[in-house]
Amino acid sequence: MSGLLLLIPVALGLGLLGLATFFWAMRDGQFEDLDGSAQRILIDEEDDEQ
């Protein structure tokens, strides 16, 4: 039973940390262009060496 007194606050703290990280990533614009990376990998870039 004493293990729960430690594990419950740790679990709540990790959950809040994950939620805060998710909101930080949303505010920072990490999820704005979800299709851009998928399309960018298909584009064949040629080097313009002269």
Backbone as a chain_set.jsonl record, in Angstrom:
{"seq": "MSGLLLLIPVALGLGLLGLATFFWAMRDGQFEDLDGSAQRILIDEEDDEQ", "coords": {"N": [[0.818, -1.193, 0.0], [2.019, 1.203, 0.633], [3.586, 1.619, -1.534], [1.871, 2.567, -3.465], [1.474, 5.146, -2.619], [3.672, 6.429, -3.53], [3.749, 5.78, -6.273], [1.365, 6.764, -7.465], [1.457, 9.696, -7.378], [3.768, 9.985, -8.982], [2.931, 8.88, -11.42], [0.844, 10.659, -12.059], [2.325, 13.009, -12.277], [4.009, 12.406, -14.473], [2.063, 12.122, -16.436], [1.008, 14.737, -16.532], [3.313, 16.057, -17.364], [3.647, 14.95, -19.922], [1.303, 15.905, -21.139], [1.733, 18.666, -20.989], [3.983, 18.84, -22.641], [2.851, 18.063, -25.067], [1.028, 20.195, -25.521], [2.881, 22.269, -25.709], [4.212, 21.501, -28.062], [2.136, 21.762, -29.888], [1.668, 24.548, -29.748], [4.079, 25.436, -30.7], [3.976, 24.809, -33.345], [4.351, 22.259, -34.438], [2.573, 20.463, -35.557], [1.408, 21.493, -37.834], [1.884, 21.111, -40.617], [1.227, 18.312, -41.731], [1.231, 16.712, -44.006], [3.333, 17.574, -45.519], [5.962, 16.514, -45.085], [5.561, 13.92, -45.936], [5.049, 14.294, -48.641], [7.386, 15.569, -49.43], [9.35, 13.635, -49.366], [8.94, 12.234, -51.651], [9.645, 13.849, -53.735], [11.942, 14.301, -56.277], [14.995, 15.556, -56.018], [17.278, 17.231, -57.936], [20.719, 17.828, -58.253], [22.045, 20.924, -59.134], [24.615, 21.146, -60.69], [27.193, 22.792, -62.34]], "CA": [[0.0, 0.0, 0.0], [2.881, 2.38, 0.678], [4.097, 1.812, -2.894], [0.903, 3.392, -4.186], [1.647, 6.535, -2.211], [4.736, 6.962, -4.37], [3.487, 5.567, -7.689], [0.265, 7.591, -7.961], [1.951, 11.038, -7.742], [4.717, 9.888, -10.091], [2.141, 8.679, -12.632], [0.161, 11.915, -12.352], [3.34, 13.961, -12.724], [4.412, 12.058, -15.832], [0.93, 12.442, -17.31], [0.971, 16.19, -16.709], [4.479, 16.412, -18.167], [3.328, 14.592, -21.309], [0.277, 16.832, -21.617], [2.392, 19.962, -21.18], [4.834, 18.712, -23.824], [1.966, 18.045, -26.225], [0.54, 21.55, -25.756], [4.024, 23.045, -26.171], [4.454, 21.153, -29.459], [1.06, 22.374, -30.678], [1.886, 25.988, -29.793], [5.302, 25.662, -31.451], [3.688, 24.575, -34.759], [4.861, 20.967, -34.882], [1.541, 19.658, -36.204], [0.72, 22.304, -38.822], [2.027, 20.581, -41.971], [1.4, 16.867, -41.567], [1.446, 16.063, -45.293], [4.521, 18.12, -46.173], [7.08, 15.565, -45.037], [5.214, 12.756, -46.757], [5.2, 14.673, -50.041], [8.762, 15.979, -49.667], [10.209, 12.465, -49.574], [8.701, 11.732, -52.994], [10.181, 14.791, -54.715], [13.302, 13.972, -56.687], [15.784, 16.767, -56.132], [18.492, 17.062, -58.73], [21.734, 18.827, -57.982], [22.338, 21.765, -60.285], [26.054, 21.363, -60.786], [27.545, 23.243, -63.708]], "C": [[0.865, 1.263, 0.0], [3.508, 2.655, -0.696], [3.17, 2.687, -3.721], [1.043, 4.869, -3.831], [2.768, 7.206, -3.006], [4.36, 6.898, -5.851], [2.38, 6.465, -8.241], [0.74, 9.013, -8.264], [2.949, 11.027, -8.896], [3.958, 9.726, -11.406], [1.403, 9.958, -13.021], [1.142, 12.967, -12.86], [3.802, 13.681, -14.144], [3.304, 12.349, -16.839], [0.835, 13.934, -17.571], [2.156, 16.682, -17.537], [4.24, 16.103, -19.648], [2.3, 15.53, -21.912], [0.873, 18.214, -21.874], [3.285, 19.939, -22.414], [4.003, 18.717, -25.094], [1.459, 19.443, -26.543], [1.666, 22.474, -26.217], [4.293, 22.777, -27.651], [3.371, 21.744, -30.356], [1.292, 23.871, -30.825], [3.098, 26.334, -30.658], [5.126, 25.371, -32.944], [4.168, 23.243, -35.289], [3.85, 20.167, -35.704], [0.821, 20.423, -37.315], [0.775, 21.712, -40.223], [2.295, 19.082, -41.9], [1.712, 16.168, -42.886], [2.721, 16.52, -45.986], [5.684, 17.153, -46.191], [6.808, 14.345, -45.901], [5.375, 13.071, -48.242], [6.654, 14.996, -50.378], [9.673, 14.784, -49.941], [10.061, 11.912, -50.99], [9.293, 12.626, -54.078], [11.64, 14.442, -55.001], [14.061, 15.267, -56.902], [17.067, 16.463, -56.906], [19.454, 18.17, -58.38], [22.031, 19.614, -59.244], [23.823, 22.111, -60.314], [26.403, 21.757, -62.21], [29.016, 23.127, -63.929]], "O": [[0.477, 2.279, -0.575], [3.912, 3.781, -0.986], [3.621, 3.453, -4.572], [0.761, 5.739, -4.655], [2.793, 8.43, -3.13], [4.616, 7.84, -6.6], [2.462, 6.887, -9.395], [0.442, 9.508, -9.351], [2.974, 11.957, -9.702], [4.302, 10.364, -12.4], [1.348, 10.3, -14.202], [0.821, 13.729, -13.772], [3.97, 14.607, -14.937], [3.575, 12.774, -17.962], [0.607, 14.354, -18.705], [2.017, 17.618, -18.323], [4.59, 16.899, -20.519], [2.415, 15.909, -23.077], [0.546, 18.857, -22.872], [3.338, 20.919, -23.156], [4.404, 19.312, -26.094], [1.456, 19.847, -27.706], [1.433, 23.369, -27.029], [4.568, 23.705, -28.411], [3.663, 22.181, -31.47], [1.129, 24.413, -31.918], [3.14, 27.398, -31.275], [6.028, 25.654, -33.733], [4.375, 23.109, -36.495], [4.238, 19.284, -36.468], [-0.28, 20.034, -37.702], [-0.209, 21.805, -40.957], [3.439, 18.638, -41.996], [2.388, 15.139, -42.89], [3.144, 15.895, -46.958], [6.332, 16.991, -47.225], [7.72, 13.801, -46.524], [5.792, 12.21, -49.016], [7.106, 14.727, -51.491], [10.659, 14.909, -50.668], [10.943, 11.206, -51.479], [9.428, 12.198, -55.224], [12.456, 14.306, -54.089], [13.799, 15.994, -57.86], [17.827, 15.557, -56.562], [19.053, 19.324, -58.227], [22.245, 19.031, -60.306], [24.221, 23.233, -60.0], [25.956, 21.125, -63.168], [29.505, 23.455, -65.01]]}, "num_chains": 1, "name": "protein.A"}
